[in-house]
Amino acid sequence: MAHSDFRLSVAEERTIYHVADIDAKPGKVAHTLVHGDFANPIVVLDEVDKAGGDSRYDPMGALYGLLERDTARAFKDEFIDIDIDASHILWVTTANDERAIPEPILNRMNVYEVPRPDHDAALRIAATLYREIVAEARLGFPTGPRKMYSNASARCRRATCANA
């Protein structure tokens, strides 16, 4: 099934929708639902643990209703000022520290911990990304960085041992 999606850094954006002002526009959620190609987009909220509100606005406030299917059916963007059914959005959030996420938000999520890769796994990830980028960009570099990988691995081990 095809999906449209967008990535929103909560720490950078600070709001899910924009309050009407001189250069007001619909928020990203409303814009995606109204102008997007799909009624069931995937929305990625990056760094949700860093979304600290100030005394005037809590950026997590809009999430309470959006993550609850029943209340998301009547999501209201302040710019559009009509109810929009946002209950079909698939929400994916990232965080470095789940302790910084309010409990009511966490209760509406499935939490999956992704462990930090060890040294060898990190090198394999880097080599895979390198091969994909070089192959996609068609830069003429070899796509099998075996020599680079083994040289980098040796240098990283020496640096790790020297810092220990």
N, C-alpha and C positions, 0 to 999 in steps of 0.2 A: 504494500500500500504506500503510495507516495505521500509525502508530507512537505509542507513548507515549514521553515523554521527560522528563528533568529536567535542571536545570542545577546543577552543583556547583562552587563555587569552591574549588579545592584549597588556596589560600592561606588561606581562611577556615576550611574544614572540617578540614584537617590530617589526616584519616583517611578511608579508603575504607570501613572497617568499624569498629565500636566494640568495644573489648575489654570483656569482661563485668565489670560492677561493679554498684553498688547500683541505678543507674537505666539499666542496660544495655538495649539494643534492637538489632535487626538493623541492619546498615549499609544505606546507601542502595541499593547494588547488589542485595543480597539482598532487601530490601524491594520494590524495583521488579520483580524477577523473580518473587517469590512472590505479591505482591498486585497487580501491574500487570495491565493489560488485554492486554498483548502479550508474547510470548516473545522478541521481537527489538526491545527499546527502543533509542532513540537517547539516549546519555548524553553530555552536554557537560561537559567538565572545563575550567573557566575559570581562567586565570592559572596554568597548570601550571608555568611557569617560576619562580613564587614559592613553590613547595612545598618549602621547605627543611626538612629534618627536624632534630630535635635528637638528642642522644646516645641517647635511649631509644627513639625510633621514627622510621623513615624512611617518610613517606607515599607515596613512590614505590615502595616495596617491593611493595605489593599490585598495583600497575600492571604490574609485570614479567610476572606470570602472567596477568593479565586481558587484556593486549594480545596475548598469544600464544595462538592458537586452540586448540592441543592442550592446554595447561595450563589454559585457561579452562573447558574441559569439566568440570573437577573443582575449581572454585572453592569454597573453604570459608570461610564467614563464621563467626567465632569464637562468635557468639551462638547461631546455629542448630546448628552443629557437625555438619553433613552436607554432602556434596558437592552443589553446584548447577552446572548447565550454564550458564555465562555466555558461551559461545562465539558466541552469536548477537547479542550487543550490538554496536551500531555506535557506536564511540567517536569523538568530535569533541573536540579540545582546542584551546585558544587560548593564546597566549603573546606577550609583547612582545619577548622575547629568547631565541631558541632556544639560544644558547650556555649558558644556565643550566639546560638540560634534560640529564640524564645521557645519554651516548651510547647505552647499551643501550635506553633508552626511545625515543630518536629513531630508532634502527634499526628499530623496530616500527611506525613511522608514515610516512605520506606527508606531506611538508611543502609547504605552499602559502604563498607570501608574498603578502600583500595590501598593496599600496603605500598610503601615506598619500594621501588625496585632495588635489589642489591647491585653491587658493582658490575657483575657480568651481565645481568639483565638490562641495566642501563646502557651498556655498550651495545648489546644486541638491538635494543630499541633505536639507538642513534644510528646504527648501521642500516637498519630497515628503513628509517626515515630518509637517510642519505640516498639509498638506492631508489626509493620512490620519487624523491625530488629530482634527482639527476635524470631518471627515466622520463618523468613528465616534462621536464624543461628541455630535454634533448640538447644538452650542452656539449655532448661529445666526450664527457668524462666516462671512465669505466663505471659500470653500474655495480660491479662486485668489488667493494673496497676492502678485500681481504687483507692486503698488505697494510693499508691505512688502519684497519681495525686492529691488527695484531700490534702495530707500532703504538697506536693510541692506548691499547690495553697495557702494554709494558710501561709506557710513560705514566699512566694513571696509577699503576701499582707502585712504581717508584715514588711518585708524589705522595700516595697514601701512606707508604711505609715511612717516608721522610717526615711526615707530619704527625705520625703516631707517637 
